[in-house]
Structures are given as structure tokens and as C-alpha cells.
């Protein structure tokens, strides 16, 4: 009859001393990283850089959208102002022509009074 051998991880590590050494050094490294303040500062700096990068990309995206909207609305308002100015100058031209004609009539009247 075969008996099952009890197998524990610790026994396995004792059989392979190199694995045991690596495991203990890895555990020491991980615990030192958890307690090291420079690692926490580095993680904080990386998180801050990541957040800054995403904010920068968001700002650039908003600026691009704003420039496109401003450009399109700028064209729209430019057309409206061109129409308004065109109408204004057309009306002004008509008024100036009337004024010129009245000045010419006044001048002709004054010349005829002198004769």
C-alpha cells in the first residue's frame, strides 16, 4: 500500500536552497520597497506627471475644439458684418449723393443770384 507523502512548500524550499535564497531576498526587497519613503515619493511624482500629462492633453483638445468653433463662428459673424457694412455703406453712399446734389443745387442758385 502506498502512502501519500505530505508535501509542504517549506520542505520544497529546503530541498532547493537557491530557490529559498531567492524567495527570502525577494520578500526582503518587497518589504523594503513598501517602507522606503523615496519609493513613495517616486510613485507620487509619477502619478503627478501622469495627471499633468492627461490634463495637458485635455487642454489641448479643448483648445483645438475652441479654435475650430471660433473659426467657424468667426466666418459666420464675418459674413453677417460684411452684409451689415455693405448695407451701411450703400445707404451712406445714397445719402452722400443726395447731399452732393443739394449742394450743387444751392451753388447753382447762388450763382444765378449773382448774375
Secondary structure, DSSP 4 states (H G I P E B T S, - for coil): -PPPPP--HHHHHHH-HHHHHHHHHHHHHHHHHHH-HHHHHHHHHHHHHHHHHHHHHHHHHHHHHHHHHHHHHHHHHHHHHHHHHHHHHHHHHHHHHHHHHHHHHHHHHHHHHH-
